[in-house]
Amino acid sequence: MRYEFKPSGVCSRNISFDVEDGVVKNVVYTGGCNGNLQGIGKLVEGMKVDEVIARLDGIKCGVRSTSCPDQLAKALRKSIGE
């Protein structure tokens, strides 16, 4: 299933991704640091949702209380109803 998430507190404006049988696929960020965000998408491709959340949750960007990876963790939580 395809999900869309509007992140807050970061440079990216949207995160879209698929979750199929508990596995993350096709992560695409709109806005933000393009190369880094493409890298995050490729790194989490094929990982279980819970594993991605465990690895990315709580990452901060500079003095911000969140980051684009942390926002992906939040989006994934929302997608599984947490």
Stockholm file with secondary structure:
# STOCKHOLM 1.0

chainA/1-82         MRYEFKPSGVCSRNISFDVEDGVVKNVVYTGGCNGNLQGIGKLVEGMKVDEVIARLDGIKCGVRSTSCPDQLAKALRKSIGE
#=GR chainA/1-82 SS CEEEECCCSSSEEEEEEEEETTEEEEEEEEESCHHHHHHHHHHHTTCBHHHHHHHHTTCCCTTSSCCHHHHHHHHHHHHTTC
#=GC SS_cons        CEEEECCCSSSEEEEEEEEETTEEEEEEEEESCHHHHHHHHHHHTTCBHHHHHHHHTTCCCTTSSCCHHHHHHHHHHHHTTC
//
